[in-house]
Amino acid sequence: MSRRVLSCCSWCGREIAESEIGRRRRYCRQSCRQRAYEHRNSVKGTGIPDDAVVLSAQEVADLSDRWFAARCAAEDVATAVSEGAEMIELADLTATLVALTREAERLR
C-alpha cells in the first residue's frame, strides 16, 4: 500500500500522509482531533460558527510574522530575477520561499 501526501490537518495544518484506501483523514494525530472537538464544543450556543478558526493574540502575531517572512523571501526572489541572478542562487531563494510558505500555512 503506497502512501502520499494529499491534505493538511484541519487543526494544525501539518501535512497528512493518506493511504489509497479508506476515507481521507482530517487530522494528523489524535491530539489534533481532540483539540478540534474541544473547540467545537466551546463555541456551541454562541454566535461563533462551528467551523470558525479562533486564534489567540499570540497565534495571530506568529502567523503574521510567518507571512511577513514569506513575503520578504518572495521579494528577494523578485529582486534576484530582475538583477539576472544565477540559476543556483534562484534555486536557493525559491527553496527558502517554499519552506517559509509551508510554515506560514500552519494556523497554529
N, CA, C and O atoms as a GROMACS GRO file, in nm:
protein
  432
    1MET      N    1   0.086  -0.116   0.000
    1MET     CA    2   0.000   0.000   0.000
    1MET      C    3   0.091   0.123   0.000
    1MET      O    4   0.173   0.140   0.090
    2SER      N    5   0.076   0.207  -0.099
    2SER     CA    6   0.159   0.328  -0.104
    2SER      C    7   0.090   0.441  -0.030
    2SER      O    8  -0.033   0.443  -0.016
    3ARG      N    9   0.171   0.534   0.018
    3ARG     CA   10   0.117   0.649   0.090
    3ARG      C   11   0.165   0.775   0.021
    3ARG      O   12   0.277   0.780  -0.029
    4ARG      N   13   0.080   0.877   0.016
    4ARG     CA   14   0.118   1.004  -0.043
    4ARG      C   15   0.052   1.117   0.035
    4ARG      O   16  -0.051   1.096   0.099
    5VAL      N   17   0.110   1.235   0.030
    5VAL     CA   18   0.054   1.350   0.099
    5VAL      C   19  -0.056   1.409   0.012
    5VAL      O   20  -0.032   1.446  -0.103
    6LEU      N   21  -0.176   1.419   0.067
    6LEU     CA   22  -0.289   1.472  -0.008
    6LEU      C   23  -0.352   1.594   0.056
    6LEU      O   24  -0.410   1.677  -0.013
    7SER      N   25  -0.340   1.604   0.184
    7SER     CA   26  -0.414   1.711   0.251
    7SER      C   27  -0.339   1.758   0.375
    7SER      O   28  -0.232   1.708   0.410
    8CYS      N   29  -0.399   1.857   0.440
    8CYS     CA   30  -0.342   1.912   0.562
    8CYS      C   31  -0.438   1.890   0.678
    8CYS      O   32  -0.559   1.879   0.659
    9CYS      N   33  -0.384   1.882   0.797
    9CYS     CA   34  -0.462   1.864   0.918
    9CYS      C   35  -0.557   1.983   0.935
    9CYS      O   36  -0.516   2.098   0.921
   10SER      N   37  -0.682   1.955   0.965
   10SER     CA   38  -0.782   2.060   0.984
   10SER      C   39  -0.757   2.142   1.109
   10SER      O   40  -0.811   2.252   1.122
   11TRP      N   41  -0.676   2.092   1.200
   11TRP     CA   42  -0.650   2.166   1.323
   11TRP      C   43  -0.518   2.242   1.316
   11TRP      O   44  -0.516   2.364   1.337
   12CYS      N   45  -0.408   2.175   1.288
   12CYS     CA   46  -0.277   2.239   1.296
   12CYS      C   47  -0.216   2.276   1.162
   12CYS      O   48  -0.124   2.357   1.156
   13GLY      N   49  -0.266   2.217   1.054
   13GLY     CA   50  -0.216   2.250   0.921
   13GLY      C   51  -0.101   2.163   0.872
   13GLY      O   52  -0.054   2.183   0.761
   14ARG      N   53  -0.055   2.067   0.952
   14ARG     CA   54   0.052   1.978   0.908
   14ARG      C   55   0.002   1.891   0.793
   14ARG      O   56  -0.117   1.863   0.781
   15GLU      N   57   0.096   1.848   0.710
   15GLU     CA   58   0.061   1.759   0.600
   15GLU      C   59   0.024   1.621   0.656
   15GLU      O   60   0.081   1.574   0.754
   16ILE      N   61  -0.073   1.557   0.590
   16ILE     CA   62  -0.120   1.426   0.631
   16ILE      C   63  -0.088   1.326   0.520
   16ILE      O   64  -0.125   1.347   0.404
   17ALA      N   65  -0.021   1.219   0.556
   17ALA     CA   66   0.004   1.112   0.460
   17ALA      C   67  -0.122   1.026   0.453
   17ALA      O   68  -0.165   0.970   0.554
   18GLU      N   69  -0.179   1.016   0.337
   18GLU     CA   70  -0.304   0.942   0.318
   18GLU      C   71  -0.275   0.807   0.254
   18GLU      O   72  -0.180   0.792   0.178
   19SER      N   73  -0.357   0.711   0.286
   19SER     CA   74  -0.347   0.583   0.218
   19SER      C   75  -0.444   0.586   0.100
   19SER      O   76  -0.532   0.672   0.093
   20GLU      N   77  -0.427   0.494   0.010
   20GLU     CA   78  -0.512   0.492  -0.109
   20GLU      C   79  -0.649   0.433  -0.082
   20GLU      O   80  -0.740   0.446  -0.164
   21ILE      N   81  -0.665   0.367   0.033
   21ILE     CA   82  -0.794   0.308   0.064
   21ILE      C   83  -0.854   0.376   0.186
   21ILE      O   84  -0.782   0.437   0.265
   22GLY      N   85  -0.982   0.366   0.200
   22GLY     CA   86  -1.048   0.426   0.314
   22GLY      C   87  -1.077   0.573   0.293
   22GLY      O   88  -1.041   0.631   0.190
   23ARG      N   89  -1.141   0.633   0.390
   23ARG     CA   90  -1.173   0.774   0.376
   23ARG      C   91  -1.055   0.860   0.416
   23ARG      O   92  -0.965   0.816   0.487
   24ARG      N   93  -1.058   0.983   0.371
   24ARG     CA   94  -0.949   1.074   0.400
   24ARG      C   95  -0.948   1.115   0.546
   24ARG      O   96  -1.053   1.134   0.608
   25ARG      N   97  -0.829   1.128   0.601
   25ARG     CA   98  -0.813   1.173   0.739
   25ARG      C   99  -0.825   1.324   0.744
   25ARG      O  100  -0.779   1.393   0.654
   26ARG      N  101  -0.886   1.376   0.850
   26ARG     CA  102  -0.898   1.520   0.868
   26ARG      C  103  -0.792   1.574   0.963
   26ARG      O  104  -0.760   1.693   0.959
   27TYR      N  105  -0.738   1.487   1.048
   27TYR     CA  106  -0.642   1.530   1.149
   27TYR      C  107  -0.517   1.444   1.140
   27TYR      O  108  -0.523   1.326   1.106
   28CYS      N  109  -0.403   1.506   1.172
   28CYS     CA  110  -0.276   1.433   1.161
   28CYS      C  111  -0.253   1.340   1.278
   28CYS      O  112  -0.180   1.241   1.266
   29ARG      N  113  -0.314   1.369   1.392
   29ARG     CA  114  -0.297   1.284   1.510
   29ARG      C  115  -0.418   1.300   1.602
   29ARG      O  116  -0.500   1.390   1.584
   30GLN      N  117  -0.426   1.214   1.698
   30GLN     CA  118  -0.540   1.212   1.791
   30GLN      C  119  -0.549   1.342   1.870
   30GLN      O  120  -0.660   1.389   1.898
   31SER      N  121  -0.437   1.401   1.908
   31SER     CA  122  -0.441   1.524   1.988
   31SER      C  123  -0.504   1.640   1.908
   31SER      O  124  -0.575   1.722   1.966
   32CYS      N  125  -0.480   1.646   1.778
   32CYS     CA  126  -0.544   1.750   1.696
   32CYS      C  127  -0.694   1.724   1.686
   32CYS      O  128  -0.774   1.818   1.689
   33ARG      N  129  -0.730   1.600   1.673
   33ARG     CA  130  -0.872   1.565   1.669
   33ARG      C  131  -0.941   1.607   1.799
   33ARG      O  132  -1.052   1.660   1.797
   34GLN      N  133  -0.874   1.582   1.912
   34GLN     CA  134  -0.929   1.619   2.043
   34GLN      C  135  -0.941   1.770   2.056
   34GLN      O  136  -1.044   1.819   2.103
   35ARG      N  137  -0.838   1.847   2.015
   35ARG     CA  138  -0.844   1.993   2.023
   35ARG      C  139  -0.959   2.048   1.937
   35ARG      O  140  -1.026   2.143   1.977
   36ALA      N  141  -0.981   1.989   1.821
   36ALA     CA  142  -1.090   2.033   1.734
   36ALA      C  143  -1.226   2.005   1.800
   36ALA      O  144  -1.317   2.088   1.793
   37TYR      N  145  -1.238   1.889   1.863
   37TYR     CA  146  -1.361   1.855   1.934
   37TYR      C  147  -1.387   1.954   2.047
   37TYR      O  148  -1.499   2.002   2.065
   38GLU      N  149  -1.282   1.984   2.124
   38GLU     CA  150  -1.296   2.079   2.235
   38GLU      C  151  -1.336   2.217   2.183
   38GLU      O  152  -1.418   2.286   2.244
   39HIS      N  153  -1.279   2.256   2.072
   39HIS     CA  154  -1.312   2.387   2.014
   39HIS      C  155  -1.458   2.390   1.969
   39HIS      O  156  -1.530   2.486   1.996
   40ARG      N  157  -1.501   2.285   1.899
   40ARG     CA  158  -1.642   2.281   1.853
   40ARG      C  159  -1.737   2.291   1.971
   40ARG      O  160  -1.838   2.361   1.962
   41ASN      N  161  -1.707   2.221   2.081
   41ASN     CA  162  -1.795   2.225   2.198
   41ASN      C  163  -1.789   2.359   2.270
   41ASN      O  164  -1.887   2.401   2.332
   42SER      N  165  -1.675   2.427   2.263
   42SER     CA  166  -1.664   2.555   2.332
   42SER      C  167  -1.743   2.666   2.264
   42SER      O  168  -1.777   2.766   2.327
   43VAL      N  169  -1.771   2.651   2.134
   43VAL     CA  170  -1.846   2.756   2.063
   43VAL      C  171  -1.995   2.724   2.051
   43VAL      O  172  -2.071   2.803   1.995
   44LYS      N  173  -2.036   2.609   2.101
   44LYS     CA  174  -2.179   2.575   2.097
   44LYS      C  175  -2.257   2.676   2.180
   44LYS      O  176  -2.217   2.712   2.291
   45GLY      N  177  -2.368   2.722   2.124
   45GLY     CA  178  -2.454   2.815   2.196
   45GLY      C  179  -2.408   2.960   2.185
   45GLY      O  180  -2.471   3.049   2.241
   46THR      N  181  -2.299   2.984   2.115
   46THR     CA  182  -2.254   3.121   2.093
   46THR      C  183  -2.286   3.159   1.949
   46THR      O  184  -2.336   3.076   1.873
   47GLY      N  185  -2.259   3.279   1.911
   47GLY     CA  186  -2.281   3.322   1.774
   47GLY      C  187  -2.166   3.286   1.682
   47GLY      O  188  -2.169   3.320   1.563
   48ILE      N  189  -2.066   3.217   1.735
   48ILE     CA  190  -1.949   3.182   1.655
   48ILE      C  191  -1.980   3.054   1.578
   48ILE      O  192  -2.023   2.955   1.637
   49PRO      N  193  -1.960   3.054   1.445
   49PRO     CA  194  -1.985   2.933   1.366
   49PRO      C  195  -1.894   2.818   1.409
   49PRO      O  196  -1.782   2.839   1.455
   50ASP      N  197  -1.944   2.694   1.394
   50ASP     CA  198  -1.867   2.576   1.432
   50ASP      C  199  -1.734   2.565   1.357
   50ASP      O  200  -1.636   2.515   1.411
   51ASP      N  201  -1.732   2.612   1.233
   51ASP     CA  202  -1.611   2.598   1.152
   51ASP      C  203  -1.520   2.720   1.162
   51ASP      O  204  -1.423   2.731   1.086
   52ALA      N  205  -1.549   2.813   1.254
   52ALA     CA  206  -1.466   2.931   1.271
   52ALA      C  207  -1.331   2.891   1.331
   52ALA      O  208  -1.322   2.798   1.410
   53VAL      N  209  -1.228   2.964   1.293
   53VAL     CA  210  -1.096   2.943   1.350
   53VAL      C  211  -1.070   3.056   1.448
   53VAL      O  212  -1.063   3.173   1.410
   54VAL      N  213  -1.057   3.021   1.574
   54VAL     CA  214  -1.033   3.119   1.679
   54VAL      C  215  -0.887   3.108   1.720
   54VAL      O  216  -0.841   3.003   1.766
   55LEU      N  217  -0.814   3.218   1.704
   55LEU     CA  218  -0.672   3.219   1.737
   55LEU      C  219  -0.648   3.314   1.853
   55LEU      O  220  -0.716   3.416   1.867
   56SER      N  221  -0.551   3.281   1.934
   56SER     CA  222  -0.511   3.373   2.041
   56SER      C  223  -0.433   3.489   1.978
   56SER      O  224  -0.393   3.482   1.862
   57ALA      N  225  -0.413   3.594   2.055
   57ALA     CA  226  -0.337   3.708   2.005
   57ALA      C  227  -0.195   3.666   1.968
   57ALA      O  228  -0.140   3.714   1.869
   58GLN      N  229  -0.136   3.577   2.046
   58GLN     CA  230  -0.001   3.529   2.016
   58GLN      C  231   0.001   3.447   1.887
   58GLN      O  232   0.094   3.461   1.807
   59GLU      N  233  -0.100   3.362   1.866
   59GLU     CA  234  -0.106   3.284   1.742
   59GLU      C  235  -0.121   3.375   1.621
   59GLU      O  236  -0.062   3.349   1.516
   60VAL      N  237  -0.199   3.481   1.634
   60VAL     CA  238  -0.215   3.577   1.523
   60VAL      C  239  -0.082   3.647   1.496
   60VAL      O  240  -0.044   3.664   1.380
   61ALA      N  241  -0.012   3.687   1.600
   61ALA     CA  242   0.118   3.752   1.582
   61ALA      C  243   0.217   3.658   1.516
   61ALA      O  244   0.292   3.698   1.427
   62ASP      N  245   0.218   3.532   1.559
   62ASP     CA  246   0.309   3.433   1.499
   62ASP      C  247   0.276   3.411   1.352
   62ASP      O  248   0.366   3.404   1.268
   63LEU      N  249   0.148   3.399   1.320
   63LEU     CA  250   0.105   3.380   1.182
   63LEU      C  251   0.145   3.500   1.097
   63LEU      O  252   0.193   3.484   0.985
   64SER      N  253   0.124   3.619   1.150
   64SER     CA  254   0.163   3.741   1.079
   64SER      C  255   0.313   3.744   1.053
   64SER      O  256   0.357   3.783   0.945
   65ASP      N  257   0.392   3.704   1.151
   65ASP     CA  258   0.538   3.700   1.135
   65ASP      C  259   0.578   3.600   1.026
   65ASP      O  260   0.668   3.628   0.946
   66ARG      N  261   0.513   3.484   1.024
   66ARG     CA  262   0.546   3.383   0.923
   66ARG      C  263   0.513   3.433   0.783
   66ARG      O  264   0.590   3.411   0.690
   67TRP      N  265   0.399   3.500   0.767
   67TRP     CA  266   0.362   3.554   0.635
   67TRP      C  267   0.453   3.669   0.596
   67TRP      O  268   0.485   3.684   0.477
   68PHE      N  269   0.497   3.751   0.690
   68PHE     CA  270   0.591   3.858   0.660
   68PHE      C  271   0.723   3.800   0.609
   68PHE      O  272   0.779   3.849   0.511
   69ALA      N  273   0.772   3.695   0.674
   69ALA     CA  274   0.896   3.630   0.631
   69ALA      C  275   0.881   3.573   0.490
   69ALA      O  276   0.973   3.582   0.409
   70ALA      N  277   0.765   3.513   0.462
   70ALA     CA  278   0.739   3.458   0.328
   70ALA      C  279   0.735   3.570   0.224
   70ALA      O  280   0.789   3.554   0.114
   71ARG      N  281   0.672   3.682   0.256
   71ARG     CA  282   0.666   3.795   0.162
   71ARG      C  283   0.806   3.849   0.135
   71ARG      O  284   0.839   3.880   0.021
   72CYS      N  285   0.888   3.860   0.240
   72CYS     CA  286   1.025   3.908   0.221
   72CYS      C  287   1.103   3.813   0.131
   72CYS      O  288   1.181   3.858   0.047
   73ALA      N  289   1.084   3.683   0.148
   73ALA     CA  290   1.152   3.585   0.063
   73ALA      C  291   1.106   3.598  -0.082
   73ALA      O  292   1.186   3.585  -0.174
   74ALA      N  293   0.976   3.623  -0.102
   74ALA     CA  294   0.924   3.642  -0.238
   74ALA      C  295   0.985   3.768  -0.301
   74ALA      O  296   1.018   3.768  -0.419
   75GLU      N  297   0.999   3.873  -0.222
   75GLU     CA  298   1.062   3.995  -0.272
   75GLU      C  299   1.209   3.970  -0.307
   75GLU      O  300   1.260   4.026  -0.404
   76ASP      N  301   1.278   3.887  -0.228
   76ASP     CA  302   1.417   3.851  -0.259
   76ASP      C  303   1.426   3.778  -0.393
   76ASP      O  304   1.517   3.804  -0.472
   77VAL      N  305   1.332   3.687  -0.418
   77VAL     CA  306   1.330   3.616  -0.545
   77VAL      C  307   1.306   3.714  -0.659
   77VAL      O  308   1.375   3.708  -0.761
   78ALA      N  309   1.210   3.805  -0.643
   78ALA     CA  310   1.181   3.903  -0.748
   78ALA      C  311   1.302   3.991  -0.776
   78ALA      O  312   1.332   4.020  -0.892
   79THR      N  313   1.370   4.034  -0.672
   79THR     CA  314   1.489   4.117  -0.689
   79THR      C  315   1.599   4.040  -0.762
   79THR      O  316   1.664   4.094  -0.852
   80ALA      N  317   1.619   3.917  -0.723
   80ALA     CA  318   1.723   3.835  -0.786
   80ALA      C  319   1.693   3.813  -0.934
   80ALA      O  320   1.783   3.818  -1.018
   81VAL      N  321   1.567   3.790  -0.967
   81VAL     CA  322   1.528   3.771  -1.107
   81VAL      C  323   1.554   3.899  -1.187
   81VAL      O  324   1.610   3.894  -1.296
   82SER      N  325   1.513   4.014  -1.131
   82SER     CA  326   1.530   4.140  -1.203
   82SER      C  327   1.677   4.178  -1.220
   82SER      O  328   1.713   4.251  -1.312
   83GLU      N  329   1.763   4.130  -1.130
   83GLU     CA  330   1.906   4.159  -1.138
   83GLU      C  331   1.982   4.052  -1.216
   83GLU      O  332   2.105   4.060  -1.227
   84GLY      N  333   1.911   3.953  -1.270
   84GLY     CA  334   1.975   3.849  -1.351
   84GLY      C  335   2.062   3.754  -1.272
   84GLY      O  336   2.171   3.718  -1.316
   85ALA      N  337   2.015   3.712  -1.158
   85ALA     CA  338   2.092   3.621  -1.072
   85ALA      C  339   2.113   3.486  -1.140
   85ALA      O  340   2.039   3.446  -1.229
   86GLU      N  341   2.216   3.418  -1.095
   86GLU     CA  342   2.247   3.285  -1.145
   86GLU      C  343   2.139   3.185  -1.104
   86GLU      O  344   2.068   3.206  -1.005
   87MET      N  345   2.128   3.078  -1.180
   87MET     CA  346   2.027   2.976  -1.155
   87MET      C  347   2.042   2.914  -1.016
   87MET      O  348   1.941   2.886  -0.951
   88ILE      N  349   2.163   2.891  -0.971
   88ILE     CA  350   2.184   2.828  -0.839
   88ILE      C  351   2.134   2.920  -0.727
   88ILE      O  352   2.077   2.872  -0.629
   89GLU      N  353   2.156   3.050  -0.742
   89GLU     CA  354   2.107   3.144  -0.642
   89GLU      C  355   1.955   3.148  -0.642
   89GLU      O  356   1.892   3.152  -0.536
   90LEU      N  357   1.895   3.148  -0.762
   90LEU     CA  358   1.749   3.146  -0.771
   90LEU      C  359   1.691   3.018  -0.712
   90LEU      O  360   1.587   3.022  -0.646
   91ALA      N  361   1.758   2.907  -0.734
   91ALA     CA  362   1.711   2.780  -0.677
   91ALA      C  363   1.713   2.785  -0.525
   91ALA      O  364   1.620   2.738  -0.460
   92ASP      N  365   1.819   2.842  -0.468
   92ASP     CA  366   1.828   2.854  -0.322
   92ASP      C  367   1.719   2.946  -0.268
   92ASP      O  368   1.655   2.916  -0.167
   93LEU      N  369   1.699   3.059  -0.336
   93LEU     CA  370   1.598   3.154  -0.290
   93LEU      C  371   1.457   3.096  -0.299
   93LEU      O  372   1.374   3.118  -0.210
   94THR      N  373   1.429   3.022  -0.407
   94THR     CA  374   1.295   2.964  -0.419
   94THR      C  375   1.274   2.851  -0.319
   94THR      O  376   1.163   2.832  -0.270
   95ALA      N  377   1.379   2.776  -0.288
   95ALA     CA  378   1.367   2.671  -0.186
   95ALA      C  379   1.334   2.734  -0.051
   95ALA      O  380   1.251   2.682   0.024
   96THR      N  381   1.399   2.846  -0.020
   96THR     CA  382   1.369   2.918   0.104
   96THR      C  383   1.225   2.968   0.104
   96THR      O  384   1.155   2.957   0.204
   97LEU      N  385   1.183   3.023  -0.009
   97LEU     CA  386   1.045   3.072  -0.021
   97LEU      C  387   0.943   2.961   0.001
   97LEU      O  388   0.845   2.980   0.072
   98VAL      N  389   0.966   2.847  -0.060
   98VAL     CA  390   0.874   2.733  -0.044
   98VAL      C  391   0.869   2.689   0.102
   98VAL      O  392   0.762   2.662   0.156
   99ALA      N  393   0.984   2.681   0.166
   99ALA     CA  394   0.988   2.639   0.308
   99ALA      C  395   0.912   2.738   0.396
   99ALA      O  396   0.838   2.698   0.485
  100LEU      N  397   0.931   2.867   0.371
  100LEU     CA  398   0.863   2.969   0.452
  100LEU      C  399   0.713   2.970   0.428
  100LEU      O  400   0.635   2.991   0.522
  101THR      N  401   0.671   2.949   0.305
  101THR     CA  402   0.525   2.947   0.280
  101THR      C  403   0.461   2.822   0.338
  101THR      O  404   0.345   2.827   0.380
  102ARG      N  405   0.533   2.710   0.339
  102ARG     CA  406   0.479   2.590   0.406
  102ARG      C  407   0.459   2.616   0.554
  102ARG      O  408   0.358   2.578   0.612
  103GLU      N  409   0.556   2.682   0.614
  103GLU     CA  410   0.548   2.715   0.756
  103GLU      C  411   0.434   2.813   0.780
  103GLU      O  412   0.364   2.804   0.881
  104ALA      N  413   0.416   2.907   0.688
  104ALA     CA  414   0.311   3.009   0.704
  104ALA      C  415   0.171   2.950   0.691
  104ALA      O  416   0.075   3.008   0.741
  105GLU      N  417   0.158   2.835   0.624
  105GLU     CA  418   0.027   2.772   0.609
  105GLU      C  419  -0.032   2.725   0.742
  105GLU      O  420  -0.154   2.719   0.757
  106ARG      N  421   0.055   2.694   0.836
  106ARG     CA  422   0.005   2.647   0.967
  106ARG      C  423  -0.071   2.758   1.037
  106ARG      O  424  -0.022   2.871   1.044
  107LEU      N  425  -0.186   2.729   1.086
  107LEU     CA  426  -0.261   2.828   1.162
  107LEU      C  427  -0.217   2.831   1.307
  107LEU      O  428  -0.222   2.936   1.372
  108ARG      N  429  -0.176   2.718   1.358
  108ARG     CA  430  -0.135   2.709   1.499
  108ARG      C  431   0.007   2.659   1.507
  108ARG      O  432   0.061   2.644   1.617
   0.00000   0.00000   0.00000
